[in-house]
Structures are given as structure tokens and as C-alpha cells.
């Protein structure tokens, strides 16, 4: 008997499908990689509602409603920004669950943070969790984005197991 191990995106898709829940993403430092991994799963159109790559501050503000005060006071690379991104996405999409990623994948830092910092927020089902990921600043950019995306998917999976 062969045991088939599901990827985090497949595990997430299975739960969302079984529970008839929807998901939306908004990404900055991961550049759409979280969305890509989620939509690699067959049947993802049944639970993915809308995904954005809001890379520049203008997009974060104009599309998601991240306040200019937050962007000036804390910067785009901040927990405060990730929270407003996820909440803004929820307000736009009304998806059951929304996840945001913002950070700096290098090779240089931003907003007073070195390369290798990501903030993410998962919002929905009456809950909100925010978390920070720190990777070595000398991690290659592509590897950093991959690690950030995997961390976001792992936390999303944990969120689903905990809150539904």
C-alpha cells in the first residue's frame, strides 16, 4: 500500500472544499507564489475567490485600503501593514479567509528591516493571526520567496485546523 502525502496547498484545498469555504490572497514579497501554489491544485476554482499581488505601496493603499498613515509610520514591511492588507482584502472579496504577505526578499532590506523579513496575517472565521518569518539575509531571493510562501501555507493550514 502506497501512502500519498499531500502538499500543504493540497491539504488546504481539501479542507476548504470539505467545509465549503472560500479563500483570497494578497501578496507583496511572495509575488503571487502563495496564489500559484494554491491554484496548482485541481479544483481550486471551487474555493479561490480573488487573489492580488499588491507589490507597491500605491496598490496596497488604493486597492486594499491600507492607510497612508500606516505606510508612513510603520512601512509596508510591518505587521500593521499585513493586518490592514488582510482586512482590506476581506472587505473587498468577502472570502471566508484572507491571507496577506508583505516583507523584503532582498538582496537589500526595506523600511528599516534587513532582507529576509516577512509579515503575514490570516483573517477570517472570526479570527485573526499575524506572524513574522525571519530568514538569513544572504538567502538567495528566489529561495527566500519560496520559504516565505511555504511558511504562509503552513500557517494557513494550522489556522484551518485550529479554527474550523
C-alpha positions as a Markdown table, in Angstrom:
| # | Residue | x | y | z |
|---|---|---|---|---|
| 1 | Unk | 0.0 | 0.0 | 0.0 |
| 2 | Unk | 1.4 | 3.4 | -1.1 |
| 3 | Unk | 0.9 | 6.3 | 1.3 |
| 4 | Unk | 0.3 | 9.5 | -0.6 |
| 5 | Unk | 1.4 | 12.7 | 1.2 |
| 6 | Unk | -0.5 | 15.8 | 0.3 |
| 7 | Unk | 1.3 | 19.1 | -0.1 |
| 8 | Unk | 0.3 | 22.0 | 2.2 |
| 9 | Unk | -1.7 | 23.5 | -0.7 |
| 10 | Unk | -3.5 | 20.2 | -1.3 |
| 11 | Unk | -4.3 | 19.9 | 2.4 |
| 12 | Unk | -5.7 | 23.4 | 2.5 |
| 13 | Unk | -7.7 | 22.7 | -0.7 |
| 14 | Unk | -9.1 | 19.6 | 0.9 |
| 15 | Unk | -10.3 | 21.4 | 4.0 |
| 16 | Unk | -11.7 | 24.3 | 2.1 |
| 17 | Unk | -13.6 | 22.0 | -0.3 |
| 18 | Unk | -15.0 | 19.9 | 2.5 |
| 19 | Unk | -16.1 | 22.9 | 4.5 |
| 20 | Unk | -17.4 | 24.9 | 1.5 |
| 21 | Unk | -15.1 | 27.8 | 2.4 |
| 22 | Unk | -13.5 | 30.4 | 0.2 |
| 23 | Unk | -10.1 | 32.0 | 0.3 |
| 24 | Unk | -8.4 | 35.1 | -1.1 |
| 25 | Unk | -4.8 | 36.1 | -1.1 |
| 26 | Unk | -2.9 | 39.4 | -1.3 |
| 27 | Unk | 0.8 | 39.2 | -1.7 |
| 28 | Unk | 3.8 | 41.5 | -1.8 |
| 29 | Unk | 7.1 | 39.9 | -1.1 |
| 30 | Unk | 5.9 | 36.5 | -2.3 |
| 31 | Unk | 4.9 | 38.0 | -5.6 |
| 32 | Unk | 2.0 | 35.6 | -6.2 |
| 33 | Unk | 3.8 | 32.4 | -5.2 |
| 34 | Unk | 1.2 | 31.6 | -2.5 |
| 35 | Unk | -1.6 | 32.0 | -5.0 |
| 36 | Unk | 0.3 | 30.0 | -7.6 |
| 37 | Unk | 0.8 | 27.1 | -5.2 |
| 38 | Unk | -2.9 | 27.2 | -4.1 |
| 39 | Unk | -4.1 | 27.3 | -7.7 |
| 40 | Unk | -1.8 | 24.4 | -8.8 |
| 41 | Unk | -4.3 | 22.2 | -7.0 |
| 42 | Unk | -7.0 | 20.8 | -9.3 |
| 43 | Unk | -10.4 | 22.1 | -8.2 |
| 44 | Unk | -9.1 | 25.2 | -6.6 |
| 45 | Unk | -11.5 | 27.3 | -8.6 |
| 46 | Unk | -14.2 | 26.0 | -6.2 |
| 47 | Unk | -12.6 | 27.8 | -3.3 |
| 48 | Unk | -10.3 | 30.6 | -4.5 |
| 49 | Unk | -12.3 | 33.8 | -4.7 |
| 50 | Unk | -9.8 | 36.5 | -5.8 |
| 51 | Unk | -6.0 | 36.9 | -5.5 |
| 52 | Unk | -3.9 | 40.1 | -5.8 |
| 53 | Unk | -0.3 | 40.9 | -6.0 |
| 54 | Unk | -0.1 | 44.3 | -4.3 |
| 55 | Unk | 3.6 | 44.9 | -4.7 |
| 56 | Unk | 3.9 | 48.7 | -4.4 |
| 57 | Unk | 2.6 | 50.9 | -1.6 |
| 58 | Unk | 0.2 | 52.6 | -4.0 |
| 59 | Unk | -1.5 | 49.3 | -4.7 |
| 60 | Unk | -1.7 | 48.5 | -1.0 |
| 61 | Unk | -3.4 | 51.8 | -0.4 |
| 62 | Unk | -5.6 | 52.2 | -3.5 |
| 63 | Unk | -6.8 | 48.5 | -3.8 |
| 64 | Unk | -6.7 | 47.2 | -0.2 |
| 65 | Unk | -7.2 | 50.5 | 1.7 |
| 66 | Unk | -4.0 | 50.3 | 3.7 |
| 67 | Unk | -3.9 | 53.7 | 5.3 |
| 68 | Unk | -1.2 | 56.2 | 4.3 |
| 69 | Unk | -0.5 | 56.7 | 8.0 |
| 70 | Unk | 0.3 | 53.0 | 8.4 |
| 71 | Unk | 2.6 | 53.1 | 5.4 |
| 72 | Unk | 4.4 | 56.2 | 6.6 |
| 73 | Unk | 4.6 | 55.3 | 10.3 |
| 74 | Unk | 5.3 | 51.6 | 10.1 |
| 75 | Unk | 6.2 | 51.0 | 6.4 |
| 76 | Unk | 5.0 | 48.3 | 4.1 |
| 77 | Unk | 7.2 | 45.8 | 5.8 |
| 78 | Unk | 5.3 | 45.6 | 9.1 |
| 79 | Unk | 2.7 | 43.7 | 11.0 |
| 80 | Unk | 0.4 | 46.7 | 10.9 |
| 81 | Unk | 0.5 | 46.7 | 7.1 |
| 82 | Unk | -0.1 | 43.0 | 6.8 |
| 83 | Unk | -3.1 | 43.3 | 9.1 |
| 84 | Unk | -4.6 | 46.1 | 7.0 |
| 85 | Unk | -3.9 | 44.2 | 3.8 |
| 86 | Unk | -5.8 | 41.1 | 5.0 |
| 87 | Unk | -8.7 | 43.1 | 6.4 |
| 88 | Unk | -8.9 | 45.2 | 3.3 |
| 89 | Unk | -8.9 | 42.1 | 1.1 |
| 90 | Unk | -11.7 | 40.7 | 3.3 |
| 91 | Unk | -13.7 | 43.8 | 2.8 |
| 92 | Unk | -13.3 | 43.6 | -1.0 |
| 93 | Unk | -13.8 | 39.9 | -1.5 |
| 94 | Unk | -15.9 | 38.7 | 1.4 |
| 95 | Unk | -14.0 | 35.5 | 1.2 |
| 96 | Unk | -14.3 | 33.3 | 4.3 |
| 97 | Unk | -10.5 | 33.5 | 4.9 |
| 98 | Unk | -8.0 | 36.1 | 3.6 |
| 99 | Unk | -4.2 | 35.9 | 3.9 |
| 100 | Unk | -1.6 | 38.6 | 3.3 |
| 101 | Unk | 2.2 | 38.6 | 2.9 |
| 102 | Unk | 4.5 | 41.6 | 3.0 |
| 103 | Unk | 8.2 | 41.8 | 3.5 |
| 104 | Unk | 11.6 | 42.0 | 1.9 |
| 105 | Unk | 13.1 | 39.2 | -0.2 |
| 106 | Unk | 16.3 | 41.0 | -0.8 |
| 107 | Unk | 19.0 | 41.4 | -1.6 |
| 108 | Unk | 18.6 | 44.6 | 0.3 |
| 109 | Unk | 16.3 | 45.5 | 3.2 |
| 110 | Unk | 13.4 | 47.9 | 3.3 |
| 111 | Unk | 11.6 | 50.0 | 5.9 |
| 112 | Unk | 14.3 | 49.5 | 8.4 |
| 113 | Unk | 14.3 | 45.7 | 8.2 |
| 114 | Unk | 17.0 | 43.6 | 6.7 |
| 115 | Unk | 16.3 | 41.3 | 3.8 |
| 116 | Unk | 14.6 | 38.1 | 5.0 |
| 117 | Unk | 11.7 | 39.5 | 6.9 |
| 118 | Unk | 8.1 | 38.7 | 6.1 |
| 119 | Unk | 4.9 | 39.7 | 8.0 |
| 120 | Unk | 1.7 | 37.8 | 7.3 |
| 121 | Unk | -1.9 | 37.9 | 8.5 |
| 122 | Unk | -4.7 | 35.4 | 8.2 |
| 123 | Unk | -8.1 | 36.9 | 8.7 |
| 124 | Unk | -11.5 | 35.3 | 8.8 |
| 125 | Unk | -13.9 | 32.9 | 10.5 |
| 126 | Unk | -14.0 | 35.4 | 13.4 |
| 127 | Unk | -10.2 | 35.1 | 14.0 |
| 128 | Unk | -7.1 | 36.9 | 13.1 |
| 129 | Unk | -3.5 | 35.8 | 13.5 |
| 130 | Unk | -0.3 | 37.6 | 12.4 |
| 131 | Unk | 3.1 | 36.2 | 12.3 |
| 132 | Unk | 6.7 | 37.1 | 11.3 |
| 133 | Unk | 9.2 | 35.0 | 9.4 |
| 134 | Unk | 12.9 | 35.7 | 9.6 |
| 135 | Unk | 15.3 | 34.2 | 7.2 |
| 136 | Unk | 19.1 | 34.7 | 6.8 |
| 137 | Unk | 19.6 | 38.0 | 4.8 |
| 138 | Unk | 22.0 | 36.2 | 2.5 |
| 139 | Unk | 19.4 | 33.6 | 1.3 |
| 140 | Unk | 19.0 | 33.9 | -2.5 |
| 141 | Unk | 15.9 | 35.9 | -3.4 |
| 142 | Unk | 14.1 | 33.0 | -5.2 |
| 143 | Unk | 14.7 | 30.7 | -2.2 |
| 144 | Unk | 13.6 | 33.4 | 0.2 |
| 145 | Unk | 10.3 | 33.8 | -1.7 |
| 146 | Unk | 9.8 | 30.0 | -1.7 |
| 147 | Unk | 10.5 | 29.8 | 2.0 |
| 148 | Unk | 8.1 | 32.7 | 2.7 |
| 149 | Unk | 5.3 | 31.1 | 0.6 |
| 150 | Unk | 5.8 | 27.7 | 2.3 |
| 151 | Unk | 5.7 | 29.4 | 5.8 |
| 152 | Unk | 2.4 | 31.2 | 4.8 |
| 153 | Unk | 0.8 | 28.0 | 3.6 |
| 154 | Unk | 1.9 | 26.1 | 6.7 |
| 155 | Unk | 0.4 | 28.7 | 9.0 |
| 156 | Unk | -2.8 | 28.8 | 6.9 |
| 157 | Unk | -3.1 | 25.0 | 7.2 |
| 158 | Unk | -2.6 | 25.3 | 11.0 |
| 159 | Unk | -5.2 | 28.2 | 11.1 |
| 160 | Unk | -7.7 | 26.0 | 9.4 |
| 161 | Unk | -7.1 | 23.0 | 11.7 |
| 162 | Unk | -7.4 | 25.3 | 14.8 |
| 163 | Unk | -10.4 | 27.5 | 13.8 |
| 164 | Unk | -12.8 | 25.3 | 11.9 |
